[in-house]
Amino acid sequence: MNRTDLLRGTFYGITAASIWGGMYVVSDVVLTVIPPFTLLSLRILLGLLALWPLFRRAGLSLPAPRVLRELLIVGIIGLGLSLGTQFLGTDLSTAINGALVTSASPAFVVLFALLLLKEKLSPRRAVALVLAGAGLLVILDPTGANFGEETFLGDVFLAISALTWGLYSVLVRRVSLRHRPHTLTITIVGLLGGLALSLPASIVELSTKPIGPLDAGALLGVAYLGIVSTAIALLLWNRAFALVPATVASLFFFAQPVSGALLAALFLGQTLTMRLGIGGALIGAGVLLSILASSNDANA
């Protein structure tokens, strides 16, 4: 990894996580009229429609069968299982619980990076992870969450989502190192894998829980989730993990709660608090420390 790849990967990863900052609030609203797997299928289909013209314009084609199978499995894990359980969890739990529980994803990324990629977690990267994690807890304030009996099943789904997203991110890194497919190829095939799981689930789901009345807000929410949060952000996230070691890229996820709080202040009129400033500073310090450590490694 050279410095240019590190800087590009950092930009892509932080931008993707920042886009996802408003996702839980949007999902919470849209899920009142569209059931979880149906919403996921719509999100994936919109993502495919947005990315397919770019895929064809780049002159790309689907990879050889062995690589295709591997990418489809990666997509089933990340874009079917992880996003499906995320929507289920958000539907059965709360937005704050969703943000808190799925914030464990970076820890799972590090765990799977150590197990599957044999990456090393240097002392400075470990300190960076602790700093960013502390900043996250300051911003989200766990005392505001409700982990009672009524949200238990939803919280379990959210925990599964966090674990499988960590696994997905590391598998994207592994397949990028092994086969070096174009990031568009990884993303397109991954979305197809996710659709293979979500579409049958949505057909079953709609038989008992039909789509409710759709207003302009719900339609805008679906468009945001499909085009911005899936097509754009997922492509950027996959590219970040293709360029940067997973133990470093995991920290980019922490931009999500910061951007979420800023978007809430901008569009919902919520007040910017001292907690956001302190938490954001801790997260920024953690990300910066990890980048500096990686930059020194690249120069060594």
Secondary structure, 3 states (H helix, E strand, C coil): CCHHHHHHHHHHHHHHHHHHHHHHHHHHHHCCCCCHHHHHHHHHHHHHHHHHHHHHHCCCCCCCHHHHHHHHHHHHHHHHHHHHHHHHHHHHCCHHHHHHHHCCHHHHHHHHHHHHHCCCCCHHHHHHHHHHHHHHHHHHCHHHCCCCHHHHHHHHHHHHHHHHHHHHHHHHHHHHHHHCCCHHHHHHHHHHHHHHHHHHHHHHHHCCCCCCCCCHHHHHHHHHHHHHHHHHHHHHHHHHHHHCCHHHHHHHHHHHHHHHHHHHHHHCCCCCCHHHHHHHHHHHHHHHHHHHHHHHHHHC
